[in-house]
Amino acid sequence: MHVIRRQVANIDVKQETPVDHGEIICFSIYSGSQADFGSGKSCIWVDVLDGGRSVLLEFAPFFEDPSIKKVWHNYSFDSHVIENYGIKLSGFHADTMHLARLFDSSRRADGGYSLEALSSDSRIICSEQSPTVDDFNMGKISIKTIFGKKKVKKDGCEGKLITIAPMEVLQREERVPWICYSALDSISTLKLFVSLKKKLQAKAWNLDGETAGTMYDFYEKYWRPFGFLLVKMESEGMLVDRAYLSEVEKLAISEQKIAADRFRNWASKYCQDAKYMNVGSDTQLRQLFFGGTTNRKDLNESLDVSKTFKVLNTENVIEEGKKTPSKYRNITLHSLGVDMQTDKYTASGWPSVSGDVLKSFAGKVSTEHIYLMGDNGEVSPDHTLQDNEGGEATSVVSDKIDTSAYGTAYEAFGGQDEGMEACHAIAALCEVCSIDSLISNFILPLQGDHISGKSQRIHCSLNINTETGRLSARRPNLQNQPALEKDRYKIRQAFIADPGNSLIVADYGQLELRILAHLANCRSMLDAFKAGGDFHSRTAMNMYDHVRAAVEEKKVLLEWSPQPGEDKPPVPLLKDAFASERRKAKMLNFSIAYGKTAHGLSRDWKVSLKEAKETVELWYKERQEVLNWQKERKYEAKTFGCVHTLLGRARRFPSTSNASNAQKGHIERAAINTPVQGSAADVAMCAMLEIDKNPDLKKLGWRLLLQVHDEVILEGPTESAEIAKAIVVKCMSEPFDGRNILNVDLAVDAKYAQSWYAAK
């Protein structure tokens, strides 16, 4: 058993991918106290900084030998930086970071999963000595503790700020302590591996009520190959069309400016200087909506009725007494003059102007016409657009206007035209925030060189680091793609296949609800899925009054049942009748299924507590098994301190004996959603392993690129796409070693196309 640890320079680990980034400056190999590398030394330390690339390549046979078992801490990062030198790693045996997560997935409050935190935790490290590990009583010591120095102020005194010299400087100038520091990394990792292996071997792996081995057996069967697969996927990366993103960026900036101007022009009717305000400033928005409001936490403190702000002088206004315009100018903002009500406040007690608050002001009015309005910003989708003599769009208010979609600003501004204009103007402000999120989170990052390698493919980091076992992604976070209906700039269109290739995008249909039906053995849910229909749509039309927005022509769906060969209602009917109701039903299903109370439902859906209670009772009326299953999970968490996923992974919880009501509520909700979300992660993992080991897919040249929740993406030759798609569907439908152990089918939808968007 050999542990390898390395030190890397010239990389920003928080921003840059290790694929084609970073330089190894040294590494150490530790094989236990019984190993002898000469002169009684059991650890090798290698200087790559001054020895150069040729020294590292001398160890290539060691790194590439599959018969030599190698243990790592954060194998993903290490493998990429070593393979940057042309060395193809082999012999992966374990990643102590994954072993630690399998042992305890809830260490956020206990220092997390760094080598420093784990190796110094007495609950993790075995107290008894191992014959393979030297007698070190210390764990890894942080670089800051050893090499950190207080920054000297101008007066010669030491300040509080701790600075650390670049690692290459430490390696040259602090050589002996540096060698000890980096060698201790590998020693601590082996000590951690031995301890975690013992602990996992002591824990039974229970599967379907029977003992299937130990949790270390689980690691060897599932998480070891899965960890290796994730690294392969990171190396593959996804090709991104940067030219497309560049054009999208221009469009987004243009539309953001239009939406911002719409809001400013409207607001300037009530506060003249609002025409020049920064709409991205919470402080300025709060002044506009809540000027003069008293602080919720300190009744003696209030917002000023009016306040002066310094903003960019975009209009090049020349202030009195000056000859040229300055970069900044002062504006004065005051309240819009209406009473805007909110139940959301900041931690400091001021009214919040978060996206949720602004959306409640605006309501669910359409934003399609924002980019068609005249400069006065007064036209709404409920008006009939007409051209006046000057060619500008004006409006005629319809006598019959449905105001149900308008938010609280409608009444606050007196209803009628002014109320509608207020809602549409604030909706434009919401558009600014939405577009800004897309630009900053997706459009700009996806064009950066820091997340792409030499091939210009995006290499995100895929991690098993959530408490449920779901994957997360960093650099960039591709798990957080905007919902398809909110992907206004078709960002997925930028993810493309190489010429001659296609992408297969395959996803599970309603996976978590299918798993819930299986775990709770809920007959009504199982029957609904076995009937082949859409559970959300059925729920929308049959379940509760809050979705009774169904008008007369939609009631035909209440009587609809699938006919032979028909698994969905007629397409036009499905689109016209189900769109809004299905989304609401989907949200409701997951809210209640994951333990949402009537109080929480009342708050989230803005309905009375009475209606919320009725809704919850109606939901459970035909799903009593789900309620019983939830009670069992709460009892399990309280009594045994953990719950389990479909494959037997555990999530631990702290004792509830001294917990507050809020903490108890969090634990109970986690005890309900972990077996479902964690089991969905198990299913997705098994499906990916089936796909990866399928010999036919390998022969055809298809490989996995990405997994996003219940969706997987592969790339391969277009000529074999249809055959490969069928194989992928089969692998995902029968993910457990070629079987499906659920009481209901695993429905899989798969398509192939040149881009991710087209294949959805």
C-alpha positions, -999 to 999 in steps of 0.1 A, spaced: 0 0 0 15 33 -10 2 68 -2 11 97 -25 8 134 -16 20 163 -36 24 201 -34 13 222 -63 21 258 -73 8 283 -99 -29 274 -96 -58 290 -79 -76 259 -66 -108 278 -60 -111 291 -95 -90 270 -119 -94 234 -131 -63 212 -124 -66 199 -160 -38 216 -178 -32 240 -148 -8 239 -119 28 226 -115 40 199 -91 69 212 -70 74 181 -48 57 149 -37 61 122 -11 54 85 -10 48 67 23 43 29 25 42 23 62 68 19 89 78 -15 76 89 -2 43 126 6 38 137 29 10 173 29 22 191 39 54 160 28 73 138 55 57 101 47 52 91 78 33 104 92 1 103 130 -6 110 141 -41 120 177 -52 104 184 -86 108 222 -84 146 221 -88 149 186 -102 125 194 -131 101 174 -151 127 147 -158 128 137 -121 90 132 -120 91 112 -152 116 88 -135 86 77 -113 63 72 -143 66 33 -141 55 35 -104 25 58 -111 14 38 -142 17 3 -127 -18 -11 -120 -4 -38 -96 8 -11 -72 -21 -1 -49 -22 37 -43 -41 57 -17 -49 94 -21 -67 122 -4 -86 140 -31 -76 117 -59 -94 138 -85 -71 168 -81 -39 148 -77 -46 126 -108 -52 156 -130 -20 175 -120 1 144 -124 -14 135 -158 -6 170 -170 29 157 -173 19 129 -196 17 102 -169 -13 80 -170 -22 70 -134 -32 34 -126 -36 13 -95 -62 35 -77 -71 18 -45 -88 44 -23 -96 81 -17 -97 89 20 -119 118 13 -146 95 -1 -141 70 27 -146 98 53 -178 109 36 -191 74 35 -183 70 72 -200 103 81 -216 126 55 -225 153 81 -191 168 91 -197 204 81 -198 215 117 -168 193 126 -142 208 103 -152 191 71 -131 167 51 -97 183 48 -68 161 57 -60 185 86 -95 182 101 -98 144 96 -64 133 108 -66 153 140 -101 141 149 -100 114 177 -134 101 166 -119 92 132 -83 81 140 -81 47 157 -63 49 191 -47 15 187 -15 13 168 -13 -2 133 18 -22 123 19 -3 91 19 32 105 46 50 124 38 62 159 28 98 152 4 113 177 -2 144 155 -23 148 124 -16 171 95 -5 206 106 -17 235 85 7 254 64 -4 286 81 5 272 116 41 263 105 50 290 80 26 318 87 42 351 97 25 383 110 28 411 85 50 439 97 34 474 97 50 506 85 60 514 121 79 481 124 54 464 147 37 431 139 1 433 127 -27 408 130 -26 398 93 -9 364 88 10 360 55 25 329 39 53 330 14 47 313 -20 53 275 -17 82 275 -41 99 300 -19 92 279 12 106 248 -5 139 266 -12 143 288 19 126 267 46 138 234 32 139 211 63 106 221 79 90 221 44 102 185 38 88 175 72 55 193 65 50 177 30 61 142 41 37 144 71 9 147 45 15 112 32 20 97 67 -12 113 79 -31 100 49 -21 64 54 -29 67 91 -63 81 81 -69 53 55 -61 25 80 -85 41 106 -114 46 82 -110 12 67 -113 -4 102 -143 17 110 -161 9 78 -153 -28 81 -169 -27 116 -201 -13 102 -226 -37 86 -238 -31 51 -276 -38 52 -294 -42 19 -331 -51 17 -331 -61 53 -302 -85 49 -264 -81 56 -246 -77 24 -211 -73 40 -194 -43 55 -195 -7 45 -160 -11 32 -174 -38 9 -199 -11 -2 -170 12 -9 -151 -14 -30 -182 -23 -50 -196 12 -56 -177 42 -45 -142 32 -55 -152 26 -92 -175 56 -90 -147 79 -78 -125 66 -106 -153 72 -131 -158 108 -120 -122 116 -126 -124 102 -161 -155 123 -168 -137 154 -155 -108 146 -178 -131 143 -208 -148 176 -202 -175 192 -225 -169 212 -256 -183 248 -254 -192 271 -283 -176 303 -271 -186 323 -302 -222 315 -294 -218 325 -258 -201 358 -269 -232 367 -290 -255 356 -262 -235 379 -238 -241 409 -261 -278 401 -263 -281 397 -225 -264 430 -217 -286 448 -242 -318 433 -228 -306 440 -192 -301 477 -201 -336 479 -217 -352 463 -186 -332 485 -162 -343 516 -182 -379 505 -181 -378 504 -143 -359 537 -140 -382 556 -163 -412 544 -143 -397 551 -109 -386 586 -121 -423 596 -123 -424 593 -85 -388 602 -77 -370 623 -103 -334 611 -96 -344 574 -99 -337 578 -136 -300 577 -127 -300 552 -99 -281 519 -97 -308 493 -100 -283 467 -87 -279 484 -54 -300 470 -25 -295 502 -5 -309 524 -32 -338 500 -39 -346 499 -2 -346 537 -1 -370 538 -30 -395 512 -17 -392 517 20 -378 552 27 -389 563 62 -396 527 74 -387 518 110 -361 491 117 -378 459 129 -352 451 155 -346 487 167 -377 508 168 -356 539 174 -339 536 141 -355 544 107 -345 548 71 -341 584 60 -371 598 41 -347 609 14 -310 601 10 -281 612 -13 -261 586 -32 -230 588 -54 -235 571 -87 -217 569 -120 -222 600 -141 -234 581 -172 -253 612 -185 -221 633 -183 -239 659 -162 -217 690 -155 -223 701 -120 -226 737 -111 -192 754 -107 -174 728 -129 -163 729 -165 -163 692 -173 -183 663 -161 -169 642 -133 -169 604 -131 -195 604 -103 -225 626 -94 -248 628 -65 -285 619 -67 -313 621 -41 -337 592 -37 -369 592 -16 -398 569 -11 -421 562 -40 -449 575 -17 -468 543 -12 -470 517 16 -452 486 3 -458 457 27 -434 428 32 -429 400 57 -392 395 48 -364 414 66 -326 413 66 -307 400 96 -301 437 106 -339 444 107 -344 463 75 -371 454 49 -356 430 23 -354 438 -14 -344 403 -24 -356 387 -56 -385 369 -38 -397 402 -23 -396 420 -57 -414 391 -74 -442 393 -47 -445 430 -56 -447 423 -93 -467 391 -92 -466 367 -121 -472 392 -149 -457 385 -183 -424 401 -191 -426 394 -229 -436 429 -237 -408 447 -218 -387 449 -249 -416 462 -270 -427 490 -247 -423 527 -254 -398 547 -235 -424 557 -209 -424 521 -197 -462 521 -192 -474 495 -216 -484 461 -201 -494 428 -218 -530 435 -207 -532 465 -229 -540 465 -266 -510 480 -284 -516 507 -309 -493 531 -328 -498 568 -322 -489 594 -347 -453 596 -335 -449 558 -341 -446 551 -304 -465 523 -288 -494 534 -267 -522 515 -251 -559 511 -247 -570 495 -214 -594 466 -219 -626 468 -199 -621 433 -187 -587 427 -172 -578 397 -151 -558 411 -122 -552 378 -105 -516 376 -118 -506 410 -104 -486 413 -72 -490 434 -41 -478 466 -60 -511 466 -79 -531 476 -49 -503 496 -33 -503 519 -63 -541 522 -64 -550 495 -89 -561 503 -125 -534 516 -149 -510 528 -122 -511 495 -104 -505 476 -136 -477 499 -146 -461 494 -112 -462 456 -114 -448 456 -149 -420 480 -140 -410 459 -110 -412 428 -132 -387 446 -154 -365 450 -124 -368 413 -117 -357 407 -152 -325 428 -145 -317 405 -116 -325 373 -135 -303 383 -165 -275 394 -142 -276 359 -126 -274 342 -160 -245 365 -171 -224 361 -139 -231 324 -132 -231 310 -167 -224 332 -197 -192 348 -185 -177 319 -165 -181 294 -194 -159 316 -216 -130 317 -191 -97 299 -197 -94 290 -160 -120 263 -163 -109 249 -197 -79 229 -207 -58 231 -238 -85 215 -259 -109 243 -249 -133 218 -233 -148 227 -199 -135 205 -171 -157 210 -140 -149 192 -107 -175 165 -98 -178 158 -61 -195 133 -38 -198 160 -11 -234 165 -3 -250 149 28 -274 129 6 -247 116 -17 -259 137 -47 -231 150 -69 -221 186 -69 -200 204 -94 -175 233 -92 -154 253 -116 -181 258 -131 -212 246 -113 -229 228 -142 -253 212 -117 -270 246 -114 -281 250 -150 -312 273 -153 -344 254 -156 -352 247 -193 -382 271 -193 -360 298 -177 -330 293 -200 -339 324 -220 -306 325 -238 -305 287 -244 -272 284 -226 -273 246 -231 -271 254 -268 -234 263 -261 -225 228 -250 -218 209 -282 -203 177 -296 -171 175 -316 -176 175 -354 -189 140 -364 -201 134 -329 -234 138 -311 -245 141 -275 -269 116 -259 -289 132 -231 -309 107 -210 -329 114 -178 -352 96 -155 -388 106 -153 -400 116 -119 -373 95 -103 -376 108 -67 -414 103 -66 -409 68 -80 -384 60 -53 -408 74 -26 -435 52 -40 -412 22 -37 -399 30 -2 -433 38 12 -449 10 -8 -477 36 -16 -502 17 -37 -519 48 -52 -485 62 -64 -473 28 -77 -505 23 -96 -503 58 -111 -468 51 -124 -476 17 -136 -505 31 -156 -479 51 -176 -493 85 -170 -478 118 -157 -481 117 -119 -478 155 -116 -505 162 -142 -529 137 -126 -522 153 -92 -528 188 -107 -562 179 -120 -575 156 -92 -559 166 -60 -566 200 -45 -585 232 -48 -554 254 -50 -549 241 -85 -585 245 -94 -576 273 -118 -587 247 -144 -615 263 -164 -644 244 -179 -626 233 -210 -599 217 -188 -623 196 -169 -623 170 -197 -589 160 -183 -605 149 -151 -621 121 -171 -590 113 -191 -574 79 -188 -548 64 -211 -561 44 -239 -542 15 -255 -511 30 -271 -518 64 -255 -498 74 -224 -505 111 -225 -534 134 -232 -536 150 -267 -506 173 -270 -524 206 -275 -546 198 -245 -515 189 -224 -497 221 -233 -527 245 -229 -543 229 -199 -514 216 -178 -486 241 -181 -492 262 -149 -511 235 -130 -485 209 -135 -457 231 -123 -477 239 -92 -485 203 -86 -448 193 -90 -438 218 -64 -466 207 -41 -458 170 -45 -422 175 -34 -430 200 -7 -454 176 11 -435 145 3 -404 160 19 -423 170 51 -436 205 44 -461 214 71 -494 233 66 -478 264 82 -449 262 57 -473 256 28 -494 285 38 -464 308 39 -449 295 6 -481 295 -14 -496 327 1 -528 309 10 -547 307 43 -537 282 69 -571 266 66 -566 261 29 -531 248 34 -543 222 60 -570 211 36 -544 207 8 -521 186 30 -550 164 42 -561 159 6 -526 150 -5 -523 124 22 -558 110 18 -548 86 -9 -512 83 3 -515 73 39 -485 49 34 -463 80 27 -474 96 60 -466 64 79 -433 60 62 -424 96 71 -432 89 108 -410 59 107 -381 79 94 -385 106 120 -385 79 147 -354 62 132 -335 95 132 -345 103 167 -339 68 181 -309 56 161 -294 90 150 -294 81 113 -314 71 82 -304 50 52 -307 51 14 -318 24 -9 -283 9 -11 -277 12 26 -257 44 30 -263 62 63 -267 98 71 -261 107 107 -279 133 128 -271 149 161 -292 141 192 -325 159 193 -327 158 231 -313 194 235 -322 206 200 -344 237 195 -377 233 176 -361 247 145 -332 222 147 -356 193 153 -377 204 123 -345 205 101 -335 170 113 -370 156 107 -372 170 72 -337 157 64 -347 123 77 -375 123 52 -357 136 21 -324 118 26 -337 83 19 -354 96 -12 -327 120 -26 -299 97 -14 -316 67 -31 -320 88 -63 -282 94 -60 -277 56 -56 -298 49 -87 -279 75 -108 -245 62 -96 -254 26 -105 -267 37 -139 -235 55 -146 -214 25 -136 -235 3 -159 -230 27 -188 -193 30 -181 -186 -8 -181 -208 -16 -210 -185 -32 -236 -207 -23 -266 -207 14 -257 -169 13 -254 -166 -4 -287 -188 22 -304 -167 50 -289 -192 65 -265 -181 80 -231 -198 97 -202 -192 135 -199 -215 148 -172 -243 139 -147 -267 166 -136 -291 152 -109 -312 126 -128 -297 133 -162 -266 119 -179 -248 132 -210 -226 111 -233 -206 119 -264 -198 96 -293 -200 91 -331 -232 103 -347 -233 72 -369 -239 49 -339 -261 73 -319 -294 54 -323 -278 21 -312 -260 38 -283 -291 55 -271 -309 22 -268 -280 8 -248 -280 38 -225 -318 35 -219 -314 -2 -210 -285 5 -186 -305 32 -168 -337 12 -167 -318 -18 -151 -291 -1 -132 -285 -27 -104 -262 -52 -122 -286 -55 -150 -317 -55 -128 -343 -31 -115 -350 -37 -78 -378 -11 -75 -415 -20 -74 -420 4 -104 -403 8 -137 -376 33 -141 -388 55 -170 -360 69 -191 -362 96 -218 -333 98 -241 -325 119 -272 -294 127 -292 -284 159 -311 -254 181 -317 -260 202 -286 -273 197 -250 -302 220 -256 -313 203 -288 -312 169 -271 -334 180 -242 
